[in-house]
């Protein structure tokens, strides 16, 4: 081969190598420039693609042996803010229930299986905590420390409620009520009861310790409201969400025994942080297109999130938000939210992100497409993000 030809070939190779190197450099620089995800503007973007590819995939594991209807955690720390300094602090509740003198100190994950039994996640084989089978479970409420759980079960117009003590494994019926929630300090419950000789409902507070004193806070005629006790003096009355009509959340003052409007909108859903310091507020328009906002416990919107997902697909802490955000869906047309999601008319495929509230940055935690994940009921437990995958209903853990 002539010398000139060899020189030309070598020159072409060198030029190509330099071009490829420059291209890789600018590609890396581009992918590392993550746009802000918290914005004062309204409206949401579409499906989110991961801005940064992971070099090492995090460990994703299935934790539960059986499919779970609901899960909760016990013995983990609850993060709150010191009002005097504004700094994050860690506290573990030591409140005792009415039937127990034992504190829940062991960190554990508990869940209801499809038979209505309660199991504890174990390394080798999950342990049955309560072998009693409960049919038609509708919802679970648990105390902030995880030591107690209230199960709602049965069919419409005849729902039943019972409270379960994890330490003593004792069940206690809650009669003549239509909705219930634990107080932030785990020492009381608030519930609706049917008023005697009336069609009205009483909002009642009852101690779980001592003499179990009951106090009527308010009496009114509203029906089909759920309860969320978000602060010592504030209990929220929450209507069922739908984009087809206006939904309302009312705030009842325990101290003043007054009722004020907290929020009103279509498709209204709020998912609160475990320490109740922040919440994610979802609303939707008449087309079923949603918007997601970060708000404080007083209902003040702190930021808009520039992506679209359902509130229960996120976990909120003092400084970070962890969200499962869809990159694909099973329906051909755009889902009508939140209705289609709540009716399971649509399933999503999610990537999982970490949003830093203080620095306004987004980090990809999981961007693999196998296994398919439609993650909901996200929570932070130790060094893991826990969630239920709607495709198989098992509890998953994503190591951080």
SELO-821038 format. One record per residue (C-alpha): chain; y, x, z; residue number from 1. Coordinates in pm, 1 decimal, decimal comma. Each point is the difference from the previous one (the first is absolute). Last residue first. Layout:
<pts>
+----+----------+----------+----------+-----+
| ch |       py |       px |       pz |   i |
+----+----------+----------+----------+-----+
|  A |        Y |        X |        Z | NUM |
...
+----+----------+----------+----------+-----+
</pts>
This chain:
<pts>
+----+----------+----------+----------+-----+
| ch |       py |       px |       pz |   i |
+----+----------+----------+----------+-----+
|  A |    390,9 |  -3055,1 |   4842,2 | 400 |
|  A |   -359,6 |   -122,5 |      2,0 | 399 |
|  A |    -48,0 |   -333,5 |   -176,9 | 398 |
|  A |   -230,6 |   -234,9 |    189,0 | 397 |
|  A |   -166,5 |   -305,1 |   -151,4 | 396 |
|  A |   -115,0 |   -324,9 |    158,4 | 395 |
|  A |   -231,1 |   -204,5 |   -221,2 | 394 |
|  A |     97,7 |   -318,6 |   -181,2 | 393 |
|  A |   -182,3 |    106,8 |   -323,3 | 392 |
|  A |    271,3 |    -54,5 |   -263,5 | 391 |
|  A |    262,6 |   -101,9 |    256,1 | 390 |
|  A |      4,5 |    351,7 |    147,2 | 389 |
|  A |     92,6 |    -23,0 |    368,4 | 388 |
|  A |    243,2 |    259,9 |    130,6 | 387 |
|  A |     34,5 |    298,7 |    232,1 | 386 |
|  A |    238,9 |    291,2 |    -53,4 | 385 |
|  A |   -129,6 |    291,4 |    200,7 | 384 |
|  A |    132,0 |    274,5 |    226,1 | 383 |
|  A |     -0,6 |   -213,5 |    314,1 | 382 |
|  A |    -10,5 |   -359,2 |   -118,0 | 381 |
|  A |    275,8 |   -108,5 |   -239,1 | 380 |
|  A |    -53,9 |   -352,4 |   -129,1 | 379 |
|  A |    -49,2 |   -169,6 |   -336,0 | 378 |
|  A |   -113,3 |   -362,9 |     -1,1 | 377 |
|  A |    -55,0 |      6,8 |   -376,6 | 376 |
|  A |   -143,4 |    235,5 |   -262,3 | 375 |
|  A |   -116,6 |   -105,6 |   -345,1 | 374 |
|  A |   -184,2 |    322,5 |    -74,7 | 373 |
|  A |   -212,5 |     91,9 |   -301,6 | 372 |
|  A |   -227,5 |    290,5 |     88,7 | 371 |
|  A |     94,1 |    177,5 |   -212,7 | 370 |
|  A |    355,3 |     -9,5 |   -137,5 | 369 |
|  A |    125,7 |    301,5 |    193,7 | 368 |
|  A |    366,5 |     14,5 |     96,2 | 367 |
|  A |    -11,9 |     31,4 |    378,9 | 366 |
|  A |    269,0 |    142,0 |    228,0 | 365 |
|  A |    288,9 |     16,1 |   -246,6 | 364 |
|  A |    328,1 |     87,7 |    169,2 | 363 |
|  A |    323,7 |   -197,8 |    -26,4 | 362 |
|  A |    337,4 |    114,1 |    124,1 | 361 |
|  A |    292,6 |   -166,3 |    177,2 | 360 |
|  A |     44,8 |    291,4 |    246,6 | 359 |
|  A |     18,9 |   -221,3 |    310,0 | 358 |
|  A |   -229,1 |   -281,0 |   -113,0 | 357 |
|  A |   -277,6 |    227,4 |   -125,2 | 356 |
|  A |   -217,5 |   -208,8 |   -231,0 | 355 |
|  A |   -371,7 |     84,7 |    -10,7 | 354 |
|  A |   -193,6 |   -131,3 |   -297,3 | 353 |
|  A |   -338,1 |   -153,8 |    -79,4 | 352 |
|  A |   -114,1 |    -86,8 |   -353,7 | 351 |
|  A |   -128,1 |   -349,0 |    -51,9 | 350 |
|  A |   -210,4 |   -217,9 |   -227,3 | 349 |
|  A |     96,1 |   -364,5 |     46,9 | 348 |
|  A |   -190,5 |   -324,4 |     26,9 | 347 |
|  A |    136,7 |   -337,3 |   -111,4 | 346 |
|  A |    -88,6 |   -360,5 |     77,7 | 345 |
|  A |    -76,4 |    110,5 |    353,3 | 344 |
|  A |    181,1 |   -309,4 |    137,0 | 343 |
|  A |    243,0 |    223,3 |    194,9 | 342 |
|  A |     56,8 |    219,9 |   -306,3 | 341 |
|  A |     55,9 |   -290,9 |   -235,9 | 340 |
|  A |    248,5 |   -162,2 |    241,3 | 339 |
|  A |    212,1 |    306,6 |     85,4 | 338 |
|  A |     73,2 |     40,6 |   -280,9 | 337 |
|  A |    -73,1 |   -160,3 |   -336,6 | 336 |
|  A |   -204,4 |    272,0 |   -168,9 | 335 |
|  A |    115,1 |    145,7 |   -334,9 | 334 |
|  A |   -234,9 |   -106,4 |   -274,8 | 333 |
|  A |   -330,6 |    166,1 |    -84,7 | 332 |
|  A |   -128,1 |    -14,2 |    358,8 | 331 |
|  A |   -217,6 |    277,8 |    145,3 | 330 |
|  A |    285,4 |    232,9 |     96,5 | 329 |
|  A |    108,6 |    360,7 |    -56,5 | 328 |
|  A |    224,0 |    267,3 |    156,6 | 327 |
|  A |     34,0 |   -193,7 |    324,4 | 326 |
|  A |    173,8 |    158,4 |    303,0 | 325 |
|  A |   -185,4 |     64,9 |    326,6 | 324 |
|  A |    276,8 |     89,9 |    242,9 | 323 |
|  A |     56,8 |    235,6 |    293,5 | 322 |
|  A |    349,3 |    -17,0 |    147,8 | 321 |
|  A |    145,6 |    284,5 |    203,4 | 320 |
|  A |    251,8 |     77,4 |    274,4 | 319 |
|  A |    -50,0 |   -262,9 |    269,0 | 318 |
|  A |   -325,9 |   -134,2 |   -142,1 | 317 |
|  A |    -82,4 |   -264,5 |   -262,8 | 316 |
|  A |   -341,8 |    -63,1 |   -152,9 | 315 |
|  A |    -13,4 |   -155,0 |   -346,7 | 314 |
|  A |   -234,0 |   -222,2 |   -205,0 | 313 |
|  A |     78,7 |   -283,1 |    241,6 | 312 |
|  A |    355,6 |      0,2 |   -138,7 | 311 |
|  A |   -110,7 |    -67,2 |   -361,3 | 310 |
|  A |     95,8 |    249,2 |   -268,8 | 309 |
|  A |    287,5 |     66,2 |   -238,3 | 308 |
|  A |    197,2 |    321,6 |    -26,2 | 307 |
|  A |    361,1 |     99,1 |     56,1 | 306 |
|  A |      3,1 |    -80,8 |    370,3 | 305 |
|  A |    327,1 |   -154,3 |    112,6 | 304 |
|  A |    160,2 |    133,3 |    316,9 | 303 |
|  A |    115,0 |    -78,7 |    355,1 | 302 |
|  A |    -10,3 |   -380,2 |    -15,6 | 301 |
|  A |    105,5 |   -144,3 |    336,3 | 300 |
|  A |   -263,4 |   -233,6 |    145,1 | 299 |
|  A |     61,7 |     92,2 |    363,5 | 298 |
|  A |   -329,0 |    193,5 |     13,4 | 297 |
|  A |    117,6 |    226,6 |   -281,4 | 296 |
|  A |    -47,5 |    -64,2 |   -371,2 | 295 |
|  A |   -157,8 |    179,8 |   -296,0 | 294 |
|  A |      8,8 |   -206,3 |   -318,3 | 293 |
|  A |   -249,9 |   -101,4 |   -269,5 | 292 |
|  A |     80,0 |   -224,3 |   -296,1 | 291 |
|  A |   -245,7 |   -220,6 |   -184,4 | 290 |
|  A |    -31,1 |   -175,6 |   -333,7 | 289 |
|  A |   -163,6 |   -341,7 |     43,2 | 288 |
|  A |    207,8 |   -155,6 |   -277,9 | 287 |
|  A |    195,5 |   -215,0 |    248,6 | 286 |
|  A |    105,4 |    316,9 |    185,1 | 285 |
|  A |   -190,7 |    206,1 |    253,3 | 284 |
|  A |     51,6 |    134,6 |    351,3 | 283 |
|  A |   -172,4 |    276,6 |    193,4 | 282 |
|  A |    137,7 |    144,8 |    323,3 | 281 |
|  A |   -146,9 |    321,0 |    138,1 | 280 |
|  A |     56,3 |     36,0 |    373,4 | 279 |
|  A |    143,6 |    247,8 |    243,7 | 278 |
|  A |      4,3 |     63,4 |    376,4 | 277 |
|  A |   -293,3 |   -233,3 |     74,9 | 276 |
|  A |   -208,3 |    280,9 |    158,6 | 275 |
|  A |   -288,6 |    -93,2 |   -230,0 | 274 |
|  A |    236,1 |    -20,0 |   -295,8 | 273 |
|  A |     68,3 |   -352,0 |   -122,1 | 272 |
|  A |   -111,1 |   -166,7 |   -323,6 | 271 |
|  A |    250,4 |   -264,0 |   -110,6 | 270 |
|  A |    -80,8 |   -261,5 |   -266,1 | 269 |
|  A |    240,1 |   -240,0 |   -176,6 | 268 |
|  A |   -113,8 |   -129,7 |   -338,4 | 267 |
|  A |    324,3 |   -194,2 |    -34,9 | 266 |
|  A |    275,8 |     71,2 |    252,0 | 265 |
|  A |    122,1 |    -76,4 |    353,3 | 264 |
|  A |     43,6 |    247,9 |    285,3 | 263 |
|  A |     65,3 |      5,8 |    376,9 | 262 |
|  A |    127,7 |   -355,8 |     50,6 | 261 |
|  A |     78,7 |    -63,6 |    365,4 | 260 |
|  A |   -190,2 |   -173,6 |    282,4 | 259 |
|  A |    112,4 |      3,7 |    364,9 | 258 |
|  A |   -186,2 |     34,4 |    329,1 | 257 |
|  A |    260,6 |    246,9 |    133,2 | 256 |
|  A |   -245,5 |    253,9 |    141,0 | 255 |
|  A |   -294,7 |    -50,5 |   -234,6 | 254 |
|  A |    225,6 |    -17,1 |   -304,8 | 253 |
|  A |   -178,0 |   -162,5 |   -295,3 | 252 |
|  A |     58,1 |    150,8 |   -344,2 | 251 |
|  A |    -70,4 |   -211,1 |   -309,4 | 250 |
|  A |   -165,6 |    120,1 |   -320,7 | 249 |
|  A |     26,0 |   -227,7 |   -301,3 | 248 |
|  A |   -161,9 |    -34,9 |   -340,2 | 247 |
|  A |    178,2 |   -162,2 |   -293,4 | 246 |
|  A |   -235,2 |   -134,5 |   -266,1 | 245 |
|  A |   -231,6 |     96,7 |   -286,3 | 244 |
|  A |     -0,1 |    373,3 |     77,9 | 243 |
|  A |   -228,4 |    -68,5 |    295,2 | 242 |
|  A |    -21,8 |    122,6 |    359,3 | 241 |
|  A |   -120,6 |   -215,8 |    292,1 | 240 |
|  A |    271,5 |    -43,0 |    264,1 | 239 |
|  A |     67,8 |    255,2 |    275,0 | 238 |
|  A |    135,7 |    -76,3 |    346,7 | 237 |
|  A |    121,4 |    331,5 |    141,5 | 236 |
|  A |      2,7 |     72,3 |    372,3 | 235 |
|  A |    293,8 |    202,7 |    133,4 | 234 |
|  A |     90,1 |     89,5 |    358,7 | 233 |
|  A |   -249,3 |    278,5 |     65,7 | 232 |
|  A |    -10,9 |     84,3 |   -369,9 | 231 |
|  A |   -215,6 |    -73,5 |   -304,6 | 230 |
|  A |   -219,2 |   -289,9 |    116,5 | 229 |
|  A |   -132,8 |   -138,3 |   -331,6 | 228 |
|  A |   -106,7 |   -365,0 |    -15,7 | 227 |
|  A |   -135,2 |   -215,1 |   -284,9 | 226 |
|  A |    164,1 |   -325,6 |   -103,5 | 225 |
|  A |   -193,0 |   -294,3 |   -140,9 | 224 |
|  A |    213,4 |   -274,2 |    158,6 | 223 |
|  A |    361,3 |    -35,5 |    114,0 | 222 |
|  A |     58,8 |   -281,9 |    248,8 | 221 |
|  A |    165,1 |    182,8 |    289,2 | 220 |
|  A |    -41,9 |     96,7 |    366,2 | 219 |
|  A |    122,4 |    334,4 |    129,7 | 218 |
|  A |    -76,4 |    262,7 |    264,6 | 217 |
|  A |   -273,7 |   -171,4 |    203,7 | 216 |
|  A |   -122,0 |    234,6 |    275,0 | 215 |
|  A |   -361,9 |     69,1 |    100,2 | 214 |
|  A |    -98,4 |    207,5 |    306,5 | 213 |
|  A |   -329,7 |    185,5 |    -33,5 | 212 |
|  A |    -37,7 |     48,2 |    376,6 | 211 |
|  A |    -25,3 |    377,3 |    -21,3 | 210 |
|  A |    -26,9 |    144,7 |   -348,8 | 209 |
|  A |     -8,1 |   -145,5 |   -350,2 | 208 |
|  A |    330,4 |   -176,8 |     55,7 | 207 |
|  A |     78,9 |   -305,0 |   -212,8 | 206 |
|  A |    291,5 |    -76,1 |   -228,7 | 205 |
|  A |     18,1 |   -342,8 |   -164,5 | 204 |
|  A |    163,0 |   -136,3 |   -315,0 | 203 |
|  A |    -60,8 |   -372,8 |     29,5 | 202 |
|  A |    -85,0 |   -206,6 |   -305,4 | 201 |
|  A |    112,3 |   -355,1 |    -80,5 | 200 |
|  A |   -218,7 |   -297,8 |    -94,4 | 199 |
|  A |     27,9 |   -134,5 |    352,5 | 198 |
|  A |   -204,6 |   -139,5 |    290,0 | 197 |
|  A |    -61,3 |    350,7 |    130,5 | 196 |
|  A |    152,5 |    280,9 |   -205,7 | 195 |
|  A |   -241,6 |    174,8 |   -236,2 | 194 |
|  A |     -4,2 |    369,3 |     84,5 | 193 |
|  A |    160,4 |    288,8 |   -183,8 | 192 |
|  A |    -64,3 |    345,0 |    139,9 | 191 |
|  A |    155,9 |    307,9 |    159,7 | 190 |
|  A |   -226,1 |    247,9 |    176,2 | 189 |
|  A |     75,3 |    226,2 |    292,3 | 188 |
|  A |    -70,4 |    346,3 |    145,5 | 187 |
|  A |    -54,3 |    193,3 |   -325,0 | 186 |
|  A |    347,7 |    163,5 |     27,2 | 185 |
|  A |    109,4 |   -116,5 |   -349,2 | 184 |
|  A |   -116,5 |   -356,3 |     81,6 | 183 |
|  A |   -317,5 |   -123,1 |   -166,2 | 182 |
|  A |     -4,1 |   -276,7 |   -261,4 | 181 |
|  A |   -109,3 |   -363,3 |    -36,3 | 180 |
|  A |    -13,5 |   -299,8 |   -234,8 | 179 |
|  A |   -139,9 |   -357,2 |     13,3 | 178 |
|  A |    -94,1 |    -41,1 |    366,9 | 177 |
|  A |   -195,2 |   -263,5 |    193,9 | 176 |
|  A |   -243,2 |    237,9 |    167,8 | 175 |
|  A |    -12,1 |    377,9 |     14,2 | 174 |
|  A |   -364,7 |     90,0 |     62,6 | 173 |
|  A |    -88,6 |    323,9 |    180,4 | 172 |
|  A |   -253,5 |    255,9 |   -124,2 | 171 |
|  A |   -111,8 |    293,7 |    217,3 | 170 |
|  A |   -100,5 |    341,3 |   -138,5 | 169 |
|  A |    136,3 |    160,8 |    320,8 | 168 |
|  A |    189,9 |    286,2 |   -167,1 | 167 |
|  A |     64,5 |   -170,9 |   -336,7 | 166 |
|  A |    129,6 |   -325,5 |    148,0 | 165 |
|  A |    -29,1 |   -280,9 |   -254,9 | 164 |
|  A |    240,7 |   -294,9 |    -25,4 | 163 |
|  A |   -105,9 |   -327,0 |   -160,9 | 162 |
|  A |    174,8 |   -240,8 |   -234,4 | 161 |
|  A |   -136,3 |   -307,5 |   -176,4 | 160 |
|  A |    118,2 |   -167,3 |   -319,0 | 159 |
|  A |    -59,1 |   -373,0 |    -39,7 | 158 |
|  A |    268,4 |   -117,9 |   -243,9 | 157 |
|  A |   -119,7 |    250,9 |   -261,9 | 156 |
|  A |   -344,9 |    150,9 |     52,7 | 155 |
|  A |   -139,4 |    235,0 |    262,8 | 154 |
|  A |    122,6 |    335,9 |    128,2 | 153 |
|  A |    296,0 |    175,7 |    160,9 | 152 |
|  A |    -95,5 |    316,4 |    187,2 | 151 |
|  A |    211,2 |    158,1 |    272,3 | 150 |
|  A |    -56,9 |    369,0 |     73,5 | 149 |
|  A |     40,0 |    203,8 |    316,0 | 148 |
|  A |      2,7 |    370,0 |     92,9 | 147 |
|  A |    159,5 |    104,3 |   -329,0 | 146 |
|  A |    303,5 |    158,0 |    169,3 | 145 |
|  A |    244,1 |   -221,8 |   -193,1 | 144 |
|  A |   -210,2 |   -309,1 |     66,0 | 143 |
|  A |   -200,1 |   -142,5 |   -289,0 | 142 |
|  A |     40,1 |   -304,8 |   -223,3 | 141 |
|  A |   -286,2 |    -97,0 |   -232,0 | 140 |
|  A |     -2,5 |   -262,4 |   -274,8 | 139 |
|  A |   -198,5 |   -270,7 |   -173,3 | 138 |
|  A |   -357,3 |     54,5 |    118,3 | 137 |
|  A |   -222,9 |   -268,0 |   -153,6 | 136 |
|  A |   -312,1 |     70,1 |    206,2 | 135 |
|  A |    -33,1 |    195,8 |    324,4 | 134 |
|  A |   -319,2 |    190,7 |     88,5 | 133 |
|  A |    -32,6 |    139,7 |    352,9 | 132 |
|  A |   -132,2 |    354,7 |     -3,8 | 131 |
|  A |    312,8 |    140,2 |    163,5 | 130 |
|  A |     47,3 |    377,4 |     16,4 | 129 |
|  A |   -264,9 |     83,5 |   -259,5 | 128 |
|  A |      4,3 |    374,8 |    -64,9 | 127 |
|  A |     41,9 |    145,1 |   -348,8 | 126 |
|  A |   -268,4 |    253,3 |    -91,7 | 125 |
|  A |     30,9 |    375,0 |    -42,1 | 124 |
|  A |    368,0 |     83,2 |     42,5 | 123 |
|  A |    100,5 |   -316,0 |    186,4 | 122 |
|  A |    234,3 |   -286,2 |    -88,9 | 121 |
|  A |     -7,2 |   -272,3 |    267,6 | 120 |
|  A |   -132,7 |   -341,5 |    -97,1 | 119 |
|  A |    105,6 |   -358,1 |     74,7 | 118 |
|  A |   -217,0 |   -278,1 |   -142,9 | 117 |
|  A |    146,2 |   -269,5 |   -225,7 | 116 |
|  A |   -288,8 |      5,7 |   -245,7 | 115 |
|  A |    219,1 |    167,2 |   -264,3 | 114 |
|  A |     78,6 |    287,5 |    234,9 | 113 |
|  A |    283,9 |     -3,7 |    251,4 | 112 |
|  A |    142,4 |    345,3 |     65,9 | 111 |
|  A |     65,7 |    266,5 |    259,6 | 110 |
|  A |    132,3 |    353,1 |    -44,2 | 109 |
|  A |      5,3 |    220,2 |    307,8 | 108 |
|  A |    205,8 |    247,8 |    199,3 | 107 |
|  A |   -138,6 |      2,9 |    353,3 | 106 |
|  A |    256,5 |    -84,7 |    269,7 | 105 |
|  A |    -35,0 |   -377,9 |     17,3 | 104 |
|  A |     95,7 |    -61,4 |    362,3 | 103 |
|  A |   -240,3 |   -170,7 |    236,8 | 102 |
|  A |    109,4 |   -249,6 |    266,6 | 101 |
|  A |    -98,4 |   -292,6 |   -219,1 | 100 |
|  A |     11,9 |   -377,8 |     -0,6 |  99 |
|  A |    372,6 |    -64,0 |     -4,3 |  98 |
|  A |     68,0 |    288,4 |   -232,9 |  97 |
|  A |    127,6 |    339,1 |    106,5 |  96 |
|  A |    302,0 |    177,6 |   -144,5 |  95 |
|  A |    -46,1 |    372,0 |    -41,6 |  94 |
|  A |    187,0 |     27,0 |   -328,9 |  93 |
|  A |     10,5 |    344,7 |   -153,4 |  92 |
|  A |    341,6 |    147,2 |    -62,9 |  91 |
|  A |    138,1 |    239,2 |   -258,5 |  90 |
|  A |    366,2 |     71,0 |    -53,2 |  89 |
|  A |    225,4 |     12,1 |   -304,2 |  88 |
|  A |    354,2 |    109,8 |     73,1 |  87 |
|  A |    304,2 |   -227,7 |     16,8 |  86 |
|  A |    110,6 |    171,8 |    319,6 |  85 |
|  A |     68,3 |   -284,6 |    242,8 |  84 |
|  A |   -197,5 |   -268,6 |   -184,3 |  83 |
|  A |   -313,4 |    217,2 |    -15,4 |  82 |
|  A |   -170,8 |   -116,1 |   -318,9 |  81 |
|  A |   -359,5 |   -123,3 |    -17,8 |  80 |
|  A |   -341,7 |    122,6 |   -105,2 |  79 |
|  A |   -313,6 |   -168,3 |    130,7 |  78 |
|  A |   -285,7 |    238,1 |     75,9 |  77 |
|  A |   -360,1 |    -91,9 |    -78,4 |  76 |
|  A |   -243,3 |   -148,5 |    252,4 |  75 |
|  A |    -92,6 |   -298,2 |   -213,6 |  74 |
|  A |     -2,5 |    -68,2 |   -373,1 |  73 |
|  A |    -28,9 |   -321,5 |   -201,0 |  72 |
|  A |   -219,8 |   -140,4 |   -275,1 |  71 |
|  A |    -30,8 |   -324,4 |   -192,7 |  70 |
|  A |   -260,3 |   -155,5 |   -230,2 |  69 |
|  A |   -197,7 |    322,6 |    -17,0 |  68 |
|  A |   -285,5 |     91,9 |   -234,4 |  67 |
|  A |   -270,8 |    197,1 |    180,7 |  66 |
|  A |    -67,7 |    363,8 |     87,8 |  65 |
|  A |    368,6 |     67,9 |     59,1 |  64 |
|  A |    170,8 |    335,6 |    -59,8 |  63 |
|  A |     -3,3 |     48,6 |   -376,3 |  62 |
|  A |    156,2 |    338,3 |    -69,4 |  61 |
|  A |    289,3 |    146,5 |   -195,2 |  60 |
|  A |     56,7 |    372,2 |     44,0 |  59 |
|  A |    314,6 |    117,1 |   -168,9 |  58 |
|  A |    -11,7 |    126,0 |   -358,6 |  57 |
|  A |    116,1 |    358,1 |    -38,6 |  56 |
|  A |    247,7 |     80,5 |   -278,0 |  55 |
|  A |    164,6 |   -338,9 |     30,1 |  54 |
|  A |    200,2 |   -123,3 |   -295,9 |  53 |
|  A |    367,2 |    -69,3 |     69,9 |  52 |
|  A |    203,2 |   -299,1 |   -118,6 |  51 |
|  A |   -290,9 |   -243,9 |     40,3 |  50 |
|  A |     51,9 |   -306,9 |   -219,2 |  49 |
|  A |    162,7 |   -307,3 |    151,7 |  48 |
|  A |    -35,8 |   -347,0 |   -148,6 |  47 |
|  A |    332,5 |   -168,1 |    -60,3 |  46 |
|  A |    334,2 |     65,7 |    164,0 |  45 |
|  A |    153,9 |   -223,7 |    256,5 |  44 |
|  A |    329,5 |   -182,6 |     36,0 |  43 |
|  A |    304,2 |     53,5 |    215,1 |  42 |
|  A |    197,0 |    319,7 |     45,5 |  41 |
|  A |     38,1 |    181,2 |    333,4 |  40 |
|  A |   -292,5 |    225,3 |    -97,7 |  39 |
|  A |   -304,5 |    149,5 |    163,7 |  38 |
|  A |   -238,2 |    157,5 |   -249,7 |  37 |
|  A |    203,8 |    308,6 |    -85,1 |  36 |
|  A |   -119,0 |    182,3 |   -311,8 |  35 |
|  A |   -265,8 |    270,5 |     24,9 |  34 |
|  A |     94,2 |    322,4 |   -182,6 |  33 |
|  A |   -330,4 |    181,3 |     31,3 |  32 |
|  A |   -134,1 |   -147,5 |   -321,8 |  31 |
|  A |    296,1 |    135,0 |   -198,1 |  30 |
|  A |    -19,3 |    353,0 |    139,4 |  29 |
|  A |   -371,0 |     11,2 |    -76,1 |  28 |
|  A |     57,6 |   -114,6 |   -357,8 |  27 |
|  A |    286,9 |    248,1 |    -36,6 |  26 |
|  A |   -221,2 |    291,2 |    100,4 |  25 |
|  A |   -296,5 |   -121,8 |   -206,1 |  24 |
|  A |    216,7 |    -23,1 |   -310,9 |  23 |
|  A |    146,5 |    344,9 |     54,8 |  22 |
|  A |   -347,5 |    147,0 |     35,2 |  21 |
|  A |   -121,5 |   -182,9 |   -311,2 |  20 |
|  A |    293,5 |    133,9 |   -198,9 |  19 |
|  A |    -57,1 |    356,5 |    123,3 |  18 |
|  A |   -370,0 |    -16,9 |    -89,3 |  17 |
|  A |     81,5 |   -142,5 |   -343,7 |  16 |
|  A |    247,4 |    282,4 |    -69,3 |  15 |
|  A |   -255,1 |    262,8 |    109,6 |  14 |
|  A |   -271,5 |   -153,3 |   -221,5 |  13 |
|  A |    235,1 |    -12,5 |   -300,1 |  12 |
|  A |     95,7 |    367,3 |     49,8 |  11 |
|  A |   -366,5 |    104,6 |     21,9 |  10 |
|  A |    -77,8 |   -180,9 |   -324,9 |   9 |
|  A |    300,3 |    156,7 |   -177,4 |   8 |
|  A |    -95,2 |    351,1 |    121,2 |   7 |
|  A |   -359,0 |    -45,9 |   -122,1 |   6 |
|  A |    124,3 |   -114,3 |   -342,7 |   5 |
|  A |    225,7 |    305,1 |    -29,2 |   4 |
|  A |   -282,9 |    233,8 |     86,9 |   3 |
|  A |   -216,7 |   -132,9 |   -283,7 |   2 |
|  A |   -344,2 |   -144,0 |     94,2 |   1 |
+----+----------+----------+----------+-----+
</pts>
